[in-house]
Amino acid sequence: MAVMAMTAPVHAADTIKIGVPGAHSGDLVSYGMPSLNAARIVAEEYNAKGGILGKQIEIVAEDDQCKPEMATNAATKLISDKVGVVIGPICSGPTKAALPLFQEANLIAVSPTATTPGLTEDGKNPLFFRTVANDNAQARLTSDFMLNKLKAKKIAYLHDNGDYGKGFADNNRVFMEKGGAETVLF
């Protein structure tokens, strides 16, 4: 007696949708496209092997241009598209704007690059994770290098006043001044 395996056609319910919001156009496209391309490459590799648990991976990309005002629209679209998880956003400002929507929808979001400490430190976003050190850790490392390796005594800061730029500069300034360096411009 021969047993034949039958494969059902792939339907939307047979896919795992992964949302990837980020700067897929605009000034910061060089930050957003690597994450989107990486997600697509991994999805293709797993889909070629039969998917995960018999389901194909579907990448659902939404462009937020690293702008908080566009991030809420991208998040709303991903939620309405019924993604199961989110990789992104990539910038801290859009992440801060989108997280309340992802939390309300009970979606896990993992950012490869959002570094603002408040995204995780206050406990308001228990479903948010990051794969990069936050601004505090980065500032501690860079200030240690500047103080101990470069022997910096005077520091000038230029930042873009955004969540990442200003957040990092603020934290770095604290560590540098505690280490004896003088801030000459902020």
Contact map, one row per residue, 1 for C-alpha under 8 A:
111000000000000000000000000000000000000000000000000000000000000000000000000000000000000000000000000000000000000000000000000000000000000000000000000000000000000000000000000000000000000000
111100000000000000000000000000000000000000000000000000000000000000000000000000000000000000000000000000000000000000000000000000000000000000000000000000000000000000000000000000000000000000
111110000000000000000000000000000000000000000000000000000000000000000000000000000000000000000000000000000000000000000000000000000000000000000000000000000000000000000000000000000000000000
011111000000000000000000000000000000000000000000000000000000000000000000000000000000000000000000000000000000000000000000000000000000000000000000000000000000000000000000000000000000000000
001111100000000000000000000000000000000000000000000000000000000000000000000000000000000000000000000000000000000000000000000000000000000000000000000000000000000000000000000000000000000000
000111110000000000000000000000000000000000000000000000000000000000000000000000000000000000000000000000000000000000000000000000000000000000000000000000000000000000000000000000000000000000
000011111000000000000000000000000000000000000000000000000000000000000000000000000000000000000000000000000000000000000000000000000000000000000000000000000000000000000000000000000000000000
000001111100000000000000000000000000000000000000000000000000000000000000000000000000000000000000000000000000000000000000000000000000000000000000000000000000000000000000000000000000000000
000000111110000000000000000000000000000000000000000000000000000000000000000000000000000000000000000000000000000000000000000000000000000000000000000000000000000000000000000000000000000000
000000011111111000000000000000000000000000000000000000010000000000000000000000000000000000000000000000000000000000000000000000000000000000000000000000000000000000000000000000000000000000
000000001111111000000000000000000000000000000000000000000000000000000000000000000000000000000000000000000000000000000000000000000000000000000000000000000000000000000000000000000000000000
000000000111111000000000000000000000000000000000000000000000000000000000000000000000000000000000000000000000000000000000000000000000000000000000000000000000000000000000000000000000000000
000000000111111100000000000000000000000000000000000000000000000000000000000000000000000000000000000000000000000000000000000000000000000000000000000000000000000000000000000000000000000000
000000000111111100000000000000000000000000000000000001110000000000000000000000000000000000000000000000000000000000000000000000000000000000000000000000000000000000000000000000000000000000
000000000111111110000000000000000000000000000000000000111100000000000000000000000000000000000000000000000000000000000000000000000000000000000000000000000000000000000000000000000000000000
000000000000111111000000000000000000000000000000000000111100000000000000000000000011000000000000000000000000000000000000000000000000000000000000000000000000000000000000000000000000000000
000000000000001111100000000000000000000000000000000000001111000000000000000000000111100000000000000000000000000000000000000000000000000000000000000000000000000000000000000000000000000000
000000000000000111110000000000000000000000000000000000001111000000000000000000000011111000000000000000000000000000000000000000000000000000000000000000000000000000000000000000000000000000
000000000000000011111000000000000000000000000000000000000011110000000000000001000011111100000000000000000000000000000000000000000000000000000000000000000000000000000000000000000000000000
000000000000000001111100000000000011001000000000000000000011110000000000000000000000011110000000000000000000000000000000000000000000000000000000000000000000000000000000000000000000000000
000000000000000000111110000000000000000000000000000000000000111100000010011000000000011111000000000000000000000000000000000000000000000000000000000000000000000000000000000000000000000000
000000000000000000011111000000011001000000000000000000000000111111000000000000000000000111100000000000000000000000000000000000000000000000000000000000000000000000000000000000000000000000
000000000000000000001111110111111000000000000000000000000000001111000000000000000000000001000000000000000000000000000000000000000000000000000000000000000000000000000000000000000000000000
000000000000000000000111110110011001000000000000000000000000011110000000000000000000000000000000000000000000000000000000000000000000000000000000000000000000000000000000000000000000000000
000000000000000000000011111110010000000000000000000000000000001010000000000000000000000000000000000000000000000000000000000000000000000000000000000000000000000000000000000000000000000000
000000000000000000000011111110000000000000000000000000000000000010000000000000000000000000000000000000000000000000000000000000000000000000000000000000000000000000000000000000000000000000
000000000000000000000000111111000000000000000000000000000000000010000000000000000000000000000000000000000000000000000000000000000000000000000000000000000000000000000000000000000000000000
000000000000000000000011111111110000000000000000000000000000000011000000000000000000000000000000000000000000000000000000000000000000000000000000000000000000000000000000000000000000000000
000000000000000000000011111111111000000000000000000000000000000010000000000000000000000000000000000000000000000000000000000000000000000000000000000000000000000000000000000000000000000000
000000000000000000000010001111111100000000000000000000000000000000000000000000000000000000000000000000000000000000000000000000000000000000000000000000000000000000000000000000000000000000
000000000000000000000010000111111110000000000000000000000000000000000000000000000000000001000000000000000000000000000000000000000000000000000000000000000000000000000000000000000000000000
000000000000000000000111100111111111000000000000000000000000000000000000000000000000000001000000000000000000000000000000000000000000000000000000000000000000000000000000000000000000000000
000000000000000000000111000011111111100000000000000000000000000000000000000000000000000000000000000000000000000000000000000000000000000000000000000000000000000000000000000000000000000000
000000000000000000000000000001111111110000000000000000000000000000000000000000000000000000000000000000000000000000000000000000000000000000000000000000000000000000000000000000000000000000
000000000000000000010000000000111111111000000000000000000000000000000000000000000000000000000000000000000000000100000000000000000000000000000000000000000000000000000000000000000000000000
000000000000000000010101000000011111111100000000000000000000100000000000000000000000000000000000000000000000000000000000000000000000000000000000000000000000000000000000000000000000000000
000000000000000000000000000000001111111110000000000000000000000000000000000000000000000000000000000000000000000000000000000000000000000000000000000000000000000000000000000000000000000000
000000000000000000000000000000000111111111000000000000000000000000000000000000000000000000000000000000000000000000000000000000000000000000000000000000000000000000000000000000000000000000
000000000000000000010000000000000011111111100000000000000010000000000000000000000000000000000000000000000000000000000000000000000000000000000000000000000000000000000000000000000000000000
000000000000000000000000000000000001111111110000000000000010000000000000000000000000000000000000000000000000000000000000000000000000000000000000000000000000000000000000000000000000000000
000000000000000000000000000000000000111111111000000000000000000000000000000000000000000000000000000000000000000000000000000000000000000000000000000000000000000000000000000000000000000000
000000000000000000000000000000000000011111111100000000000000000000000000000000000000000000000000000000000000000000000000000000000000000000000000000000000000000000000000000000000000000000
000000000000000000000000000000000000001111111110001000001110000000000000000000000000000000000000000000000000000000000000000000000000000000000000000000000000000000000000000000000000000000
000000000000000000000000000000000000000111111111000000001000000000000000000000000000000000000000000000000000000000000000000000000000000000000000000000000000000000000000000000000000000000
000000000000000000000000000000000000000011111111100000000000000000000000000000000000000000000000000000000000000000000000000000000000000000000000000000000000000000000000000000000000000000
000000000000000000000000000000000000000001111111111100011000000000000000000000000000000000000000000000000000000000000000000000000000000000000000000000000000000000000000000000000000000000
000000000000000000000000000000000000000000111111111100011000000000000000000000000000000000000000000000000000000000000000000000000000000000000000000000000000000000000000000000000000000000
000000000000000000000000000000000000000000011111111000000000000000000000000000000000000000000000000000000000000000000000000000000000000000000000000000000000000000000000000000000000000000
000000000000000000000000000000000000000000001111111000000000000000000000000000000000000000000000000000000000000000000000000000000000000000000000000000000000000000000000000000000000000000
000000000000000000000000000000000000000000000111111101110000000000000000000000000000000000000000000000000000000000000000000000000000000000000000000000000000000000000000000000000000000000
000000000000000000000000000000000000000000100111111111111000000000000000000000000000000000000000000000000000000000000000000000000000000000000000000000000000000000000000000000000000000000
000000000000000000000000000000000000000000000110011111111000000000000000000000000000000000000000000000000000000000000000000000000000000000000000000000000000000000000000000000000000000000
000000000000000000000000000000000000000000000000001111100000000000000000000000000000000000000000000000000000000000000000000000000000000000000000000000000000000000000000000000000000000000
000000000000010000000000000000000000000000000000011111110000000000000000000000000000000000000000000000000000000000000000000000000000000000000000000000000000000000000000000000000000000000
000000000000011100000000000000000000000000000000011111111000000000000000000000000000000000000000000000000000000000000000000000000000000000000000000000000000000000000000000000000000000000
000000000100011100000000000000000000000000000110011101111100000000000000000000000000000000000000000000000000000000000000000000000000000000000000000000000000000000000000000000000000000000
000000000000001111000000000000000000000000110110001100111110000000000000000000000000000000000000000000000000000000000000000000000000000000000000000000000000000000000000000000000000000000
000000000000001111000000000000000000000000100000000000011111000000000000000000000000000000000000000000000000000000000000000000000000000000000000000000000000000000000000000000000000000000
000000000000000011110000000000000000001100100000000000001111100000000000000000000000000000000000000000000000000000000000000000000000000000000000000000000000000000000000000000000000000000
000000000000000011110000000000000000000000000000000000000111110000000000000001000010000000000000000000000000000000000000000000000000000000000000000000000000000000000000000000000000000000
000000000000000000111100000000000001000000000000000000000011111000000000000000000000000000000000000000000000000000000000000000000000000000000000000000000000000000000000000000000000000000
000000000000000000111101000000000000000000000000000000000001111100000000011011000000000000000000000000000000000000000000000000000000000000000000000000000000000000000000000000000000000000
000000000000000000001111100000000000000000000000000000000000111110000110010000000000000000000000000000000000000000000000000000000000000000000000000000000000000000000000000000000000000000
000000000000000000001111000000000000000000000000000000000000011111110110110000000000000000000100000000000000000000000000000000000000000000000000000000000000000000000000000000000000000000
000000000000000000000111111110000000000000000000000000000000001111100100000000000000000000000000000000000000000000000000000000000000000000000000000000000000000000000000000000000000000000
000000000000000000000110000100000000000000000000000000000000000111110110000000000000000011101100000000000000000000000000000000000000000000000000000000000000000000000000000000000000000000
000000000000000000000000000000000000000000000000000000000000000111111110000000000000000000001100000000000000000000000000000000000000000000000000000000000000000000000000000000000000000000
000000000000000000000000000000000000000000000000000000000000000101111111000000000000000000001111110000000000000000000000000000000000000000000000000000000000000000000000000000000000000000
000000000000000000000000000000000000000000000000000000000000000000111111100000000000000000000100100000000000000000000000000000000000000000000000000000000000000000000000000000000000000000
000000000000000000000000000000000000000000000000000000000000001111111111110000000000000000000100000000000000000000000000000000000000000000000000000000000000000000000000000000000000000000
000000000000000000001000000000000000000000000000000000000000001101111111111000000000000010000110110000000000000000000000000000000000000000000000000000000000000000000000000000000000000000
000000000000000000000000000000000000000000000000000000000000000000011111111100000000000000000100110010000000000000000000000000000000000000000000000000000000000000000000000000000000000000
000000000000000000000000000000000000000000000000000000000000000100001111111110000000000000000000000000000000000000000000000000000000000000000000000000000000000000000000000000000000000000
000000000000000000001000000000000000000000000000000000000000011100000111111111000000000000000000000000000000000000000000000000000000000000000000000000000000000000000000000000000000000000
000000000000000000001000000000000000000000000000000000000000010000000011111111100000000000000000010011000000000000000000000000000000000000000000000000000000000000000000000000000000000000
000000000000000000000000000000000000000000000000000000000000000000000001111111110000000000000000000010000000000000000000000000000000000000000000000000000000000000000000000000000000000000
000000000000000000000000000000000000000000000000000000000000010000000000111111111000000000000000000000000000000000000000000000000000000000000000000000000000000000000000000000000000000000
000000000000000000100000000000000000000000000000000000000001010000000000011111111110000000000000000000000000000000000000000000000000000000000000000000000000000000000000000000000000000000
000000000000000000000000000000000000000000000000000000000000000000000000001111111110000000000000000001001000000000000000000000000000000000000000000000000000000000000000000000000000000000
000000000000000000000000000000000000000000000000000000000000000000000000000111111110000000000000000000000000000000000000000000000000000000000000000000000000000000000000000000000000000000
000000000000000000000000000000000000000000000000000000000000000000000000000011111110000000000000000000000000000000000000000000000000000000000000000000000000000000000000000000000000000000
000000000000000010000000000000000000000000000000000000000000000000000000000001111111000000000000000000000000000000000000000000000000000000000000000000000000000000000000000000000000000000
000000000000000111100000000000000000000000000000000000000001000000000000000001111111110000000000000000000000000000000000000000000000000000000000000000000000000000000000000000000000000000
000000000000000111100000000000000000000000000000000000000000000000000000000000000111110000000000000000000011000000000000000000000000000000000000000000000000000000000000000000000000000000
000000000000000011100000000000000000000000000000000000000000000000000000000000000011111000000000000000000011100000000000000000000000000000000000000000000000000000000000000000000000000000
000000000000000001111000000000000000000000000000000000000000000000000000000000000011111110000000000000000011110000000000000000000000000000000000000000000000000000000000000000000000000000
000000000000000001111000000000000000000000000000000000000000000000000000000000000000111110000000000000000000111100000000000000000000000000000000000000000000000000000000000000000000000000
000000000000000000111100000000000000000000000000000000000000000000000000000000000000011111000010000000000000111110000000000000000000000000000000000000000000000000000000000000000000000000
000000000000000000011100000000000000000000000000000000000000000001000010000000000000011111110110010000000000011001000000000000000000000000000000000000000000000000000000000000000000000000
000000000000000000001110000000110000000000000000000000000000000001000000000000000000000111110110000000000000001111000000000000000000000000000000000000000000000000000000000000000000000000
000000000000000000000100000000000000000000000000000000000000000001000000000000000000000011111110000000000000000011100000000000000000000000000000000000000000000000010000000000000000000000
000000000000000000000000000000000000000000000000000000000000000000000000000000000000000011111111000000000000000011110000000000000000000000000000000000000000000000110000000000000000000000
000000000000000000000000000000000000000000000000000000000000000001110000000000000000000000111111100000000000000000000000000000000000000000000000000000000000000001110000000000000000000000
000000000000000000000000000000000000000000000000000000000000000101111111000000000000000011111111110000000000000000000000000000000000000000000000000000000000000000000000000000000000000000
000000000000000000000000000000000000000000000000000000000000000000010010000000000000000111111111111000000000000001000010000000000000000000000000000000000000000000000000000000000000000000
000000000000000000000000000000000000000000000000000000000000000000010000000000000000000000011111111100000000000000000010000000000000000000000000000000000000000000000000000000000000000000
000000000000000000000000000000000000000000000000000000000000000000011011000000000000000000001111111100000000000000000000000000000000000000000000000000000000000000000000000000000000000000
000000000000000000000000000000000000000000000000000000000000000000010011001000000000000010000111111111000000000000000000000000000000000000000000000000000000000000000000000000000000000000
000000000000000000000000000000000000000000000000000000000000000000000000000000000000000000000011111111100000100000000000000010010000000000000000000000000000000000000000000000000000000000
000000000000000000000000000000000000000000000000000000000000000000000000000000000000000000000001111111110000000000000000000010000000000000000000000000000000000000000000000000000000000000
000000000000000000000000000000000000000000000000000000000000000000000001001100000000000000000000011111111000000000000000000000000000000000000000000000000000000000000000000000000000000000
000000000000000000000000000000000000000000000000000000000000000000000000001000100000000000000000011111111111100000000000000000000000000000000000000000000000000000000000000000000000000000
000000000000000000000000000000000000000000000000000000000000000000000000000000000000000000000000001111111111000000000000000010100000000000000000000000000000000000000000000000000000000000
000000000000000000000000000000000000000000000000000000000000000000000000000000000000000000000000000111111110000000000000000000000000000000000000000000000000000000000000000000000000000000
000000000000000000000000000000000000000000000000000000000000000000000000000000100000000000000000000011111110000000000000000000000000000000000000000000000000000000000000000000000000000000
000000000000000000000000000000000000000000000000000000000000000000000000000000000000000000000000000001111111000000000000000000100000000000000000000000000000000000000000000000000000000000
000000000000000000000000000000000000000000000000000000000000000000000000000000000001110000000000000001111111100000000000000000100000000000000000000000000000000000000000000000000000000000
000000000000000000000000000000000000000000000000000000000000000000000000000000000001110000000000000001100111110000000000000000111000000000000000000000000000000000000000000000000000000000
000000000000000000000000000000000000000000000000000000000000000000000000000000000000111100000000001001000011111000000000000000111000000000000000000000000000000000000000000000000000000000
000000000000000000000000000000000000000000000000000000000000000000000000000000000000011110000000000000000001111100000000000000011110000000000000000000000000000000000000000000000000000000
000000000000000000000000000000000000000000000000000000000000000000000000000000000000001111000000000000000000111111000000000000011111000000000000000000000000000000000000000000000000000000
000000000000000000000000000000000010000000000000000000000000000000000000000000000000001101000000000000000000011111000000000000000111000000000000000000000000000000000000000000000000000000
000000000000000000000000000000000000000000000000000000000000000000000000000000000000000101110000000000000000001111100000000000000111000000000000000000000000000000000000000000000000000000
000000000000000000000000000000000000000000000000000000000000000000000000000000000000000011110010000000000000001111110000000000000101010000000000000000000000000000010000000000000000000000
000000000000000000000000000000000000000000000000000000000000000000000000000000000000000000110000000000000000000011111010000000000101111000000000000000000000000000010000000000000000000000
000000000000000000000000000000000000000000000000000000000000000000000000000000000000000000010000000000000000000001111110000000000000011000000000000000000000000000110010000000000000000000
000000000000000000000000000000000000000000000000000000000000000000000000000000000000000000000000000000000000000000111111100000000000011100000000000000000000000000000000000000000000000000
000000000000000000000000000000000000000000000000000000000000000000000000000000000000000000000000000000000000000000011111110000000000000000000000000000000000000000000000000000000000000000
000000000000000000000000000000000000000000000000000000000000000000000000000000000000000000000011000000000000000000111111110110010000000000000000000000000000000000000000000000000000000000
000000000000000000000000000000000000000000000000000000000000000000000000000000000000000000000000000000000000000000001111111111011000000000000000000000000000000000000000000000000000000000
000000000000000000000000000000000000000000000000000000000000000000000000000000000000000000000000000000000000000000001111111000000000000000000000000000000000000000000000000000000000000000
000000000000000000000000000000000000000000000000000000000000000000000000000000000000000000000000000000000000000000000111111110000000000000000000000000000000000000000000000000000000000000
000000000000000000000000000000000000000000000000000000000000000000000000000000000000000000000000000000000000000000000001111111000000000000000000000000000000000000000000000000000000000000
000000000000000000000000000000000000000000000000000000000000000000000000000000000000000000000000000000000000000000000011011111000000000000000000000000000000000000000000000000000000000000
000000000000000000000000000000000000000000000000000000000000000000000000000000000000000000000000001100100000000000000011011111110000000000000000000000000000000000000000000000000000000000
000000000000000000000000000000000000000000000000000000000000000000000000000000000000000000000000000000000000000000000001001111111000000000000000000000000000000000000000000000000000000000
000000000000000000000000000000000000000000000000000000000000000000000000000000000000000000000000000000100111100000000000000011111000000000000000000000000000000000000000000000000000000000
000000000000000000000000000000000000000000000000000000000000000000000000000000000000000000000000001000000001111000000011000011111100000000000000000000000000000000000000000000000000000000
000000000000000000000000000000000000000000000000000000000000000000000000000000000000000000000000000000000001111000000001000001111110000000000000000000000000000000000000000000000000000000
000000000000000000000000000000000000000000000000000000000000000000000000000000000000000000000000000000000000011111100000000000011111100000000000000000000000000000000000000000000000000000
000000000000000000000000000000000000000000000000000000000000000000000000000000000000000000000000000000000000011110000000000000001111100000000000000000000000000000000000000000000000000000
000000000000000000000000000000000000000000000000000000000000000000000000000000000000000000000000000000000000001111100000000000000111110000000000000000000000000000000000000000000000000000
000000000000000000000000000000000000000000000000000000000000000000000000000000000000000000000000000000000000000000100000000000000111111111000000000000000000000000000000000000000000000000
000000000000000000000000000000000000000000000000000000000000000000000000000000000000000000000000000000000000000001111000000000000001111111000000000000000000000000000000000000000000000000
000000000000000000000000000000000000000000000000000000000000000000000000000000000000000000000000000000000000000000111000000000000000111111100000000000000000000000010011001000000000000000
000000000000000000000000000000000000000000000000000000000000000000000000000000000000000000000000000000000000000000001000000000000000111111110000000000000000000000000001001100000000000000
000000000000000000000000000000000000000000000000000000000000000000000000000000000000000000000000000000000000000000000000000000000000111111111000000000000000000000000000000000000000000000
000000000000000000000000000000000000000000000000000000000000000000000000000000000000000000000000000000000000000000000000000000000000111111111100000000000000000000000001000000000000000000
000000000000000000000000000000000000000000000000000000000000000000000000000000000000000000000000000000000000000000000000000000000000001111111110000000000000000000000001101100100000000000
000000000000000000000000000000000000000000000000000000000000000000000000000000000000000000000000000000000000000000000000000000000000000111111111000000000000000000000000001100100000000000
000000000000000000000000000000000000000000000000000000000000000000000000000000000000000000000000000000000000000000000000000000000000000011111111100000000000000000000000000000000000000000
000000000000000000000000000000000000000000000000000000000000000000000000000000000000000000000000000000000000000000000000000000000000000001111111110000000000000000000000000100000000000000
000000000000000000000000000000000000000000000000000000000000000000000000000000000000000000000000000000000000000000000000000000000000000000111111111000000000000000000000000100110000000000
000000000000000000000000000000000000000000000000000000000000000000000000000000000000000000000000000000000000000000000000000000000000000000011111111110000000000000000000000000000000000000
000000000000000000000000000000000000000000000000000000000000000000000000000000000000000000000000000000000000000000000000000000000000000000001111111111000000000000000000000000000000000000
000000000000000000000000000000000000000000000000000000000000000000000000000000000000000000000000000000000000000000000000000000000000000000000111111111110000000000000000000000000000000000
000000000000000000000000000000000000000000000000000000000000000000000000000000000000000000000000000000000000000000000000000000000000000000000011111111111000000000000000000000010010100000
000000000000000000000000000000000000000000000000000000000000000000000000000000000000000000000000000000000000000000000000000000000000000000000001111111110000000000000000000000000000000000
000000000000000000000000000000000000000000000000000000000000000000000000000000000000000000000000000000000000000000000000000000000000000000000001111111100000000000000000000000000000000000
000000000000000000000000000000000000000000000000000000000000000000000000000000000000000000000000000000000000000000000000000000000000000000000000111111110000000000000000000000000000000000
000000000000000000000000000000000000000000000000000000000000000000000000000000000000000000000000000000000000000000000000000000000000000000000000011111111000000000000000000000000000000000
000000000000000000000000000000000000000000000000000000000000000000000000000000000000000000000000000000000000000000000000000000000000000000000000011101111110000000000000000000000000100000
000000000000000000000000000000000000000000000000000000000000000000000000000000000000000000000000000000000000000000000000000000000000000000000000001000111110000000000000000000000001110000
000000000000000000000000000000000000000000000000000000000000000000000000000000000000000000000000000000000000000000000000000000000000000000000000000000011111000000000000000000000000111100
000000000000000000000000000000000000000000000000000000000000000000000000000000000000000000000000000000000000000000000000000000000000000000000000000000011111100000000000000000000000111110
000000000000000000000000000000000000000000000000000000000000000000000000000000000000000000000000000000000000000000000000000000000000000000000000000000000111110000000000000000000000001111
000000000000000000000000000000000000000000000000000000000000000000000000000000000000000000000000000000000000000000000000000000000000000000000000000000000011111000000000100000000000001011
000000000000000000000000000000000000000000000000000000000000000000000000000000000000000000000000000000000000000000000000000000000000000000000000000000000001111100000000100000000000000011
000000000000000000000000000000000000000000000000000000000000000000000000000000000000000000000000000000000000000000000000000000000000000000000000000000000000111111001100100000000000000000
000000000000000000000000000000000000000000000000000000000000000000000000000000000000000000000000000000000000000000000000000000000000000000000000000000000000011111001100000000000000000000
000000000000000000000000000000000000000000000000000000000000000000000000000000000000000000000000000000000000000000000000000000000000000000000000000000000000001111101100000000000000000000
000000000000000000000000000000000000000000000000000000000000000000000000000000000000000000001000000000000000000000000000000000000000000000000000000000000000001111111110000000000000000000
000000000000000000000000000000000000000000000000000000000000000000000000000000000000000000011000000000000000000000010000000000000000000000000000000000000000000011111110000000000000000000
000000000000000000000000000000000000000000000000000000000000000000000000000000000000000000111000000000000000000001110000000000000000001000000000000000000000000001111111000000000000000000
000000000000000000000000000000000000000000000000000000000000000000000000000000000000000000000000000000000000000000000000000000000000000000000000000000000000001111111111100000000000000000
000000000000000000000000000000000000000000000000000000000000000000000000000000000000000000000000000000000000000000000000000000000000000000000000000000000000001111111111110000000000000000
000000000000000000000000000000000000000000000000000000000000000000000000000000000000000000000000000000000000000000010000000000000000001000000000000000000000000001111111111000000000000000
000000000000000000000000000000000000000000000000000000000000000000000000000000000000000000000000000000000000000000000000000000000000001101100000000000000000000000011111111100000000000000
000000000000000000000000000000000000000000000000000000000000000000000000000000000000000000000000000000000000000000000000000000000000000000100000000000000000111000001111111110000000000000
000000000000000000000000000000000000000000000000000000000000000000000000000000000000000000000000000000000000000000000000000000000000000000000000000000000000000000000111111111000000000000
000000000000000000000000000000000000000000000000000000000000000000000000000000000000000000000000000000000000000000000000000000000000001100110000000000000000000000000011111111100000000000
000000000000000000000000000000000000000000000000000000000000000000000000000000000000000000000000000000000000000000000000000000000000000100110110000000000000000000000001111111110000000000
000000000000000000000000000000000000000000000000000000000000000000000000000000000000000000000000000000000000000000000000000000000000000000000000000000000000000000000000111111111000001000
000000000000000000000000000000000000000000000000000000000000000000000000000000000000000000000000000000000000000000000000000000000000000000000000000000000000000000000000011111111100000000
000000000000000000000000000000000000000000000000000000000000000000000000000000000000000000000000000000000000000000000000000000000000000000110010000000000000000000000000001111111110000000
000000000000000000000000000000000000000000000000000000000000000000000000000000000000000000000000000000000000000000000000000000000000000000000010001000000000000000000000000111111111110000
000000000000000000000000000000000000000000000000000000000000000000000000000000000000000000000000000000000000000000000000000000000000000000000000000000000000000000000000000011111111111000
000000000000000000000000000000000000000000000000000000000000000000000000000000000000000000000000000000000000000000000000000000000000000000000000000000000000000000000000000001111111100000
000000000000000000000000000000000000000000000000000000000000000000000000000000000000000000000000000000000000000000000000000000000000000000000000001000000000000000000000000000111111100000
000000000000000000000000000000000000000000000000000000000000000000000000000000000000000000000000000000000000000000000000000000000000000000000000000000001000000000000000000000011111110000
000000000000000000000000000000000000000000000000000000000000000000000000000000000000000000000000000000000000000000000000000000000000000000000000001000011110000000000000000000011111111000
000000000000000000000000000000000000000000000000000000000000000000000000000000000000000000000000000000000000000000000000000000000000000000000000000000001110000000000000000000011001111100
000000000000000000000000000000000000000000000000000000000000000000000000000000000000000000000000000000000000000000000000000000000000000000000000000000000111100000000000000010001000111111
000000000000000000000000000000000000000000000000000000000000000000000000000000000000000000000000000000000000000000000000000000000000000000000000000000000111000000000000000000000000011111
000000000000000000000000000000000000000000000000000000000000000000000000000000000000000000000000000000000000000000000000000000000000000000000000000000000011110000000000000000000000001111
000000000000000000000000000000000000000000000000000000000000000000000000000000000000000000000000000000000000000000000000000000000000000000000000000000000001110000000000000000000000001111
